[in-house]
Amino acid sequence: MNKIELLAPAGNLEKLKIAVMYGADAVFIGGKQFSLRARANNFELVDIIEGVKFAKKYHAKVYVTMNIVPHDSDIINFKEYVTALEKAKVKGVIVSSLAFAEKIKKFAPKLELHLSTQMSIINSDAVKQFSEFGFSRVVLGRELNFEQIKIIKDKTNTELEVFIHGGMCASFSGRCMLSNHMTNRDANRGGCAHSCRWDFELYKNRKLVSNNMFNMGSKDLTGILVIPQLIDMGVSSLKIEGRMKSVYYIATVVRAYRMLIDDYYKNGYINNYDFYMDEILKSETRKSSTGYLKHEVTINEQYFNPGVTVFSNHFVGYVLDYNIFTKVATIEQRNYFEVGDELEFFGPKLKNSKFIVRKILNNDNEEVTKANHAQQIITFKVPFRLRKHDMVRKI
């Protein structure tokens, strides 16, 4: 049995590298054209080339999203773009337009075709139909539970990709017009403003009928509890959503799922779900649920109360260097912390390790009591081994 793929988001080159180093088997990215996350930094072609080369060192793959619902004005330099992706050795492209797929087969036949979740595929007949068209993988709609996913898997031979973590759309598979209506930004062309998460008041006949603000968003998805079932049924890829998320979020979430998946393959069961859930929660600020994965959604999966937030550990630093002889760590500050704070370090090869800061030196080798300047370079002694790209959070 092939080991399941852990697929992570990357909104820029730094995030791609972090995702791969922290355990992703593959990453999905967006270029400057044809992507549904127009507000992400996204990748210039030169970044895509570098990202593919970097991923290859870790035996990881790169997929490029081209999943907008295109107007004629969007289809510019299409042939040049996809042939460049093929030349860069991108593994595959994620599309929702059959016209795009047909052109890609013609101009860049080495690129795998993956069908976007925007197509709302929730039955086996649809999977078979798109497989016959040339798609090697189908990204299933989020509106399926794992029993329904198993039925589709049992009836098809196509690779199936399933969302296991991240934001959930209040609409059906992203087919939403709220952003168009509220902000004149087209969500289906990359401009989603997350209007469903705004705070609203309820009026009837111009009279306020509720004292409570509400929103229409869904709780985020956390699929930790169903990973064993998805592995056992033969799903090909587990997808984490979040190209707009921070490097800290990507590192934390990817690392947690990587450890959980490896734990299951090694032991045949999950030793400690609570540990993995606690790790995930260290990166979250919104409440989460299993979404559709375990059952049909109820009111409990909705996020009506805008005042409810989840405490997350603060990302405070990024390790740039560590001297194994002097035990001095060089840290790029990402959020405020000070002498006396308890910090937790973690990394691709570092288990969670706690340490209380006793002394901080700034870049001029002057002793300071706090790190309060964005991205300032600081140093202090840490008694255990660190490596470049390890992360630091305040607990």
Secondary structure, 3 states (H helix, E strand, C coil): CCCCEEEEECCCHHHHHHHHHCCCCEEEEEECCCCCCCCCCCECHHHHHHHHHHHHHCCCEEEEEECCCCCHHHCCCHHHHHHHHHHCCCCEEEECCHHHHHHHHHHCCCCEEEECHHHCCCCHHHHHHHHHHCCCEEECCCCCCHHHHHHHHHHCCCEEEEEEEECCCCCCCCCCCHHHHHHCCCHHHCCCCCHHHCCECCEECCEECCCCCECCCECEEECHHHHHHHHHHCCCEEEECCCCCCHHHHHHHHHHHHHHHHHHHHHCCCCCHHHHHHHHHCCCCCCEECCCCCCCCCHHHECCCCCCCCCCCEEEEEEEEEECCCCEEEEEECCCEECCCEEEEEECCEEEEEEECCCEECCCCCEECEECCCCCEEEEECCCCCCCCCEEEEC
